[in-house]
Amino acid sequence: MRKSALIIAVSIFLSISSSSYAQSPQISTGLAWLNSAQTITGNWPGVETNEYYSTAAALDTLYVLQPSSSAYTTAFTWLSGQIASPTDYLARRIIALKRAGLDATAEMEGLLLYRDSAGGWGINSGFDDGIMDTSLALQALHAANYADTTIIYQALNFLTSHQNADGGWGFVDQDGNQVSNTYYTAMVLNTLSLYKSTFIFQASITNAVNYLLSKHNLDGGFGSSPSTVYDTASAFDALVASGANISTVAPSAINYLTTTQRADGSWEGDPYSTALALRTLASVRPNLVISSSDISLSKTMPQENESVAITATVHNTGFDTASNIIVRFYLGDPAA
């Protein structure tokens, strides 16, 4: 019996049963509220934002949790039928179309027309570039597998060159100053993380992570105190996407989201906040990890036909508990 064969087999055949992924009560009641809040035409009304953004956010969440539901289908139909001219509208439509496996050529052509010589995107062609629009445009290009790295690099460079000294991004105030905030920074960090394996800008990612962590409040949420649901959900998702170690803040952020859910299943009675919170909670899963150093044998040099006790230590680096874990040990090729 060879120790190396055992180690390889254990690392491959470590799994969690499907029952561990059952929807939590918070997700189930939240989805029920979100479905009930959908209008007969397929959209969601705007509360914290307008109906287009509410519907786009709800569509993103249903894509993760209920992609075959009638709510998803009618929402997609409604979104596809809207006149999408500003950059953010076009970007959100492109993402929805590509997820559905549909053609987005016309939308991509329109999106690229809004790009200007500075390499970014603004609210409309000819307007000053906007941090949010450029970030959303890059997310749409990524969803469409856009291949022109020059255009992508220029847009990424626009974002990184406009990062504030505190590591954040934000909107421009009436005095012309860009004031960092949690939501904008989370959006840009999510975008940069999509391209981190292709382009090198780790310093910008690190600074953005540090900015968001500085916006973690005593109540467990994120934002310019007091915390908000949409800031907390956006910051959590962005920090996870960046690969940052957030083990010290994750439990309290998750607790903030679960405890701020209303009795009716919603967050703040708002489709947008509810959609973001649901998507974040749906991403809270176990992450089981095992390495060769976690496996030991009762006898270091076992001989053929000799009994050996195998001990394996499994680490959960995720943000949720795991149960019904199956660990299988094989001698030789398990598929043979």
Sequence and secondary structure as in RCSB ss.txt:
>XXXX:A:sequence
MRKSALIIAVSIFLSISSSSYAQSPQISTGLAWLNSAQTITGNWPGVETNEYYSTAAALDTLYVLQPSSSAYTTA
FTWLSGQIASPTDYLARRIIALKRAGLDATAEMEGLLLYRDSAGGWGINSGFDDGIMDTSLALQALHAANYADTT
IIYQALNFLTSHQNADGGWGFVDQDGNQVSNTYYTAMVLNTLSLYKSTFIFQASITNAVNYLLSKHNLDGGFGSS
PSTVYDTASAFDALVASGANISTVAPSAINYLTTTQRADGSWEGDPYSTALALRTLASVRPNLVISSSDISLSKT
MPQENESVAITATVHNTGFDTASNIIVRFYLGDPAA
>XXXX:A:secstr
  HHHHHHHHHHSEEE GGGG   HHHHHHHHHHHHHS TTS    SSS HHHHHHHHHHHHHHH TTSHHHHHH
HHHHHTS   SHHHHHHHHHHHHHTT   HHHHHHHHHTB TTSSBBSSTTS B HHHHHHHHHHHHHTT   HH
HHHHHHHHHHHT  TTS EEEE TTS EEEEHHHHHHHHHHHHHTTTTS  HHHHHHHHHHHHHTB TTS BSSS
S BHHHHHHHHHHHHHHT   TTTHHHHHHHHHHS  TTS STT HHHHHHHHHHHHT    EE  GGGEEESSS
S  TT    EEE  EE SSS   SEEE   SS TT 
